[in-house]
Amino acid sequence: MARKWRGVPVAVALSVALVVVAALALRDRSEPAPPPAADHGHGNRSGAGVLITTAPALALPDTAVTTVAAGLDAVRAIAFRPDGTALVAEGRTGRIVAVRPGGQPSVFATVPGIEALRSITVHTDGTVYALVTSTVDNRVVGVRANGSVEPVLTGIPRGPVRNGGAIAAGPDGMLYVATGDAGDERNAPDPTSLAGKVLRITPGGTVAPDNPQADSMVYSRGHRDPQGLAWYGQTDLFLAEAGSTPDGAPDRHDELNLIQANGDYGWPATTAFGSNRRYVNPVAAWQPGEAGFGGLAVKGGRVYLAGTKLYRIWLEGTEPQTLLDGKLPRLHAIATAPDDAVWVATDDSVLRVGGEALP
């Protein structure tokens, strides 16, 4: 039997690493309760949010950063297996490379016949799931330990722009898949389209139990161009969205969103912080293209955003920060390791930032 929604929890006050969000913790309990759902994705119902313009840089010693792998090809995602091995996704080749500090990188698996490998996640049962762009669609595939690759969910619209996406295994055992609008803004609010959404599916690719609509994979809507998806604890799912594209469509602010079951995040009707309570406002926003998100990771009360810089977001009311300013080129992927280190990726290298250097 599905567990009932427990009500809206008191969220933590949220500061963005370019961001301080004080009062996220004080969610508005006067609003109507959301539809019944299991204990996942309570999301931000307060409407609190901050437009980020400046944030101080935290200096890290040079010894805090070490290169763990180089010579890679268009790294786009990092995920960790339970044994501490990092799996690194190469966007162009479809290779998933296993990496350990001090070890020689080796190919874990290759996803064949695709145009882009966009995101990977490791399920609690050890299966690796990937979000990929094929020649005909965007799709989710499962990658087994023996290297076999099987389709899980096909038919997600693909497009020439706003074709980003991310996948994360949830604490409830379900898969959460963020999709771009594929270049057609009408897809984002359309409840029948899988584009411009966060989808919630079973590992077998069917509609997950307790979804907002019993016959739909759609978990939230109104998304533009997702670039990172990550869980904090058992209830809070964060999504990073890019706001600037060269296709002539209106720019939207770069956003950090906290996903609410059945929430509408407003694309294309609104951007950043609006007054229409039909739409869920972001936790934080940047001017279009300023953050340039390449990934998102959450651990130990901190949110890390990789992009034009490495941003750190504290989940308690302390000052937001940027890290490694001027020391690295654009970052395309990020993950937190079991030892509390933060791993980031440039286009061709993976680097480890020691947890001891991140107070």
N, C-alpha and C positions, 0 to 999 in steps of 0.2 A: 504494500500500500504506500502510495506516495505521501511524504511528509508535507504538512501544510506550511504555508508561509508564516514565519514567526513574527512578522512585523518588521518595520524598518529599524535596523540597528543604529546605535549612535556611532557615527563614523569618526574617524580621527581628523583633527585639523590638518589640512593638507597644504604643505609648502612645496613649491615646484623649484626644481633646480634651475630654475630661472623663475622660481615661483614661490610665493608664500600664499597658501590658501588657509587663512585662519577660519574657523567657523564651518568648515565642511562637516565637522563633527556634530554640529547642531542642526540636524536635519529637520525639516518642517513636518511635524507630525499632524498638522491640521489638514493636510491634503487627503483626498480619498485614498484608501488603501489600494495597492496594485492588485491585479488579478491573482488568484491562488497560484502558487508555484512552490517548488522545493527550495531548499536553502542554498540558493546560488544566485549570484548576480543581483544583489539588492540595489546597487548603483547609487548615484548621486541624485537625491530628490530634493536637495536644498535649493538648487539654483545658484549656489555660491560659485564664484569664479573670479579669476584675476587675469587681466591682460598684462603679459610680461614684457617689459621694456629693457630692464637691466638686472644683473645679478652679479655678485662678487665671484672672483675666481679663487679657487683653493689651490695653492701650490703643493705639488707632490714631489718627493725626491725622485731623481732619475732612477734610482735602484728599485722603485716601486713598480716599474713597468718592464716586463720582459717579453720578448717575442717567442711564442711557442710553435709557430708554424709560418712559413713564408713560401712564396712561389705558387700560391693558389690562384684560382681563376674566378673573379667576380663573386666573392663571398657575399651571401645574402642572409644567412641565418646560422645560429649556433644553438644547440640544445645538449643537455647533459643526460647521460645514462646513469642508472643508480650506482654503478661502480666508479663513477667519477670521470669516465671517458667522455670527452666532448665530441659531438658530431657536428661537422661543419658543412654547410650546404653551399655548393658552387652553383651560381645562378645559370651560367651558360652551358656547362658540361653535363649537368644533372647528377654529378657525383656527390655522394655524401662521404666525407673523409673523417676517419676516426683520429683524434689527436689527444695525446697526453703530454704533460710537461716532461721534457727530457727524452721523449720517445720519438720514433720516426712515424710520421703520418702514414696512414694506410687507408685504402678505399674500403669502406664498409659496404656500400651498395651504389649502384648507378640506376637512376630512373630513366628508362629509355624513351625515345620518341617524343621529347618535349621541347618547347621553345624556351622555357624558363622554370627554374626551381626557386620558388618564392619564400617558402617558410617550412620549418619542420618542428615537430614536437615529439616527445617521448611519453607514451602512455604508461600508466602504472604496471601494465602487464608486460612491458618491455618492447611492445611494438612501436615502431617509428611511423609517424604519419606525416605526409608532406602535402603542401598545397603547391600545385604546379600549373603552368599554362601549357596546354597542348596545342596542336595545330587547329583544333576546332572549338575548344572551350577552356575554362579553368576547372580544375578538378582536385579532389582529395584522393590520395593513394596511400595504401598501407605497405610498409617495407618490413619484411620479416628478417629474422636473424640470419636466415640462409641466403639472403639477398633477393628473394623473390619479391616482385612488386605487383600489387593487386589494386584495381580501382575500387574506391569506396563510395564516392559521390561524384557523378559527372554532370555536365550540363550547366555549370555556372557560367553566365555570360562572360566573354572576354572582349576586349576592345583595344584600340590603339593608344588610348590614354586612360588615366584613372583606373588602371588595371592592377593596382596594388592589392595586397592581401596578407593575411597572417592566420596561423592556426595555433591553438593552445589546448592541451588536454586539461579538462577541469577536475577539481577535487571530487566531483560527483561521478567521475568515470566517463563523462560525455566529452565530445569534441566540439570546440567552439571555433568557428571559421569566420573571419572577417573578410568581406569582399568589397571591391570598388564598384563604382557604378558603370564601369566599362565604357565610359565616354558618352553615356546617355543619362542625363540627370533625371529623366523620368523614371528610371529604374529604382532610384533610392527610396522614394516613398511608396512604390507599388508593392502591395503585399503579396502579389503573385510572382514577383521576380526574385531570384536568388542573388541579384547584384545590388550593391549598396547596402548590405546588411551585415549583421552578425548572426550566423546560423548556429543552431545547437542540434547536433545529431548524435546518434549512437555510433560506437566504433564500427558497426556494420553498415552505416550510411543511411539509416532510417530516421524518421522523426523521433526525437528524444521525448521520453515521458515528461509531463509537467511543463511542456512548452506553453507560452501564452495562448496559442491556438493549437488545439489538440491535433489538427491535421496539417500543421505547417512547421517547417524547419526554421522559420524566421523567429529570431529571438529579440532583435532590435533592428531599427531601420533608420533611413535618413543619413547614411554614411557616404562619404565622398571618395576617399582614396586611402584606406587603412595601410599602415606601415609597421605596426607592432601591436601585440596582444599579450597580456600577461596577468596572472592571478596574484592577488595579495591575500593570503589566508584562505578561508573557506568561502568567502562571500563577495569579495570585491574584484571585479574584472576590469582592467584598465586597457584603453585603446588609444594609440597614437595615430592621428590622421594628418596627412599632408594637405596643404591648402592651395599650393601654387602649381599650375601646370601651363605649358606653352600652347594650349589648344584653343585659346580664345574664350574659353568659358570663364565666368566670373571667378576671381580668386576668392578663396575662403581662408580664414586664419588657420595656421597650424594649430591643432587642438590636442589636448589631453582630455579624454573622456572617461568617465566611470560608468560602466554599462549597467543599465537598468532593464530588467525583463519587460518587454513590450514598450520600451522607450522609443521615441522618435527624436532623432538628433538634428533634424531640421534641414538637411540638404535636400533640395536647393533653395528652400524658402527663406532660410535665415543663415546667418554666420555669426560665430562668436556668441556674444551675450545679448539675447533679446528679451523682451518683456512678455512674449506670448508663452504662457505656461503649458501650452500644448507640446512644446519642444523642451528637451532636456538640455540645459546649458552645459558647456564644458567646465571641467574643473579649472583649466587654465588654457590660455591661448597666446599665440605669438602673431606678429604680422606675417602675412603670407610669405612662405619660403624661408623665414628667418631661422626656424628650428631645423627644417629639412630632415625630418625624422627618418632614421634608417632602422630603428628597432627600439624595443622596450623590454625592461626587465625589472622585477620587483623582488626584494628580499630584505628581511631584517628591519622593517620599518622604513625602507628607502626605495624610491622609484628611480631608476636610471634610464635616461633617454639618450640614444645614440643618434647623431646627425651631423649638423655643421659643427657642433661641439659635443662634449660629453656632459650632460646635465644630470645633476643629482637633486632629487625631490625627497624631502623628509616628510614623513607622515605625522610628525609632531611639529609644533610651532617653532621651528628654528629657521634661520636664514637660508634661502635657496642658494645654490652654488653651481658653478661650472668647473669642470676638471680638465686638466691637461691642455689648457688653452695654448695654441700655437705649437704644440708638440706633435700633433697627429693631423693627417689629412682627414677628409670627410670619412665618417664612420658609417658602415652599412649594416652592422649586426651587433648584437649585445646579448649576453646571458650572465647570470650569476651562478657561480660554481658551488658545489657542496661545501667547500672550505671557506666560503664567503668572499672569495676573490671575484672580481668582475672581469669577464673576458669581452673584448671588443674586437671588431674586425674592420680593417680597411679593405680596399678592393682585392688585395692579394696577400694579406697577412693577418694573422690572429695574434693578439697581444693579451697578456694577463696583467691586471692591476691588482696587486696584493691587498687582501682584506685588511692587513695590519696598517696599511697606509690610508685607509678610508675610515677615519674616526666617526 
